[in-house]
Amino acid sequence: AQTVTQSQPEMSVQEAETVTLSCTYDTSESNYYLFWYKQPPSRQMILVIRQEAYKQQNATENRFSVNFQKAAKSFSLKISDSQLGDTAMYFCAFMGPYGGATNKLIFGTGTLLAVQP
Amino acid sequence: EPEVTQTPSHQVTQMGQEVILRCVPISNHLYFYWYRQILGQKVEFLVSFYNNEISEKSEIFDDQFSVERPDGSNFTLKIRSTKLEDSAMYFCASTPQYEQYFGPGTRLTVT
């Protein structure tokens, strides 16, 4: 069974600085999808970024980028130029190869990020 | 931009009562999900739904739970006889294939 581990329960960063959130996962699949979701205090789940395992290039979305190390089964999220609005719980999630209704998201336990002014 | 909507935003019910949580997925999406998040814990998969039937369900999704898509837009989660431990945030999500888009959630409080 697939598992997702986030070993940093809480992190803090100063506004405008860069922070990296860690995620590791375990799977026997060769193709799969990885996601980072953001959950602000409103508790809405917001998709931040997605990575396909068959792509070697790391995904980027504006200030958000990932470092995907397939052999190490590691998927970290880097937030550059941190802003106060980035304060939230961040969840790493895994999805198997087929998408659609055959694959649910498996979430890690989350990292609570606080951006300090 | 289209989004997933959920109603109500907060539901308080007494133990043993039935509740129905409602979701309107994004209109061209084909796959629908319910997830649950107990306060302070991670998000857990409950059930996935496609082509008017359940595709997969978790161990949490026992006989007290049911889902249906009564018309072309709504997707509902029913809990027949609520327990205290059902208190949680319930999220609906939909996807055209891979990226799942979540609704704002329904906070269910069972007293």
Interface residues (C-beta under 8 A of the other chain):
Chain A: Y33 F35 Y37 S42 R43 Q44 M45 I46 L47 R50 F91 A93 M95 G99 G100 A101 T102 K104 L105 I106 F107 G108 T109 G110
Chain B: L30 Y31 F32 Y33 Y35 Q37 Q41 K42 V43 E44 F45 S48 F49 Y50 S55 E56 S58 M89 F91 A93 T95 Q97 Y98 E99 Q100 Y101 F102 P104 G105 R107
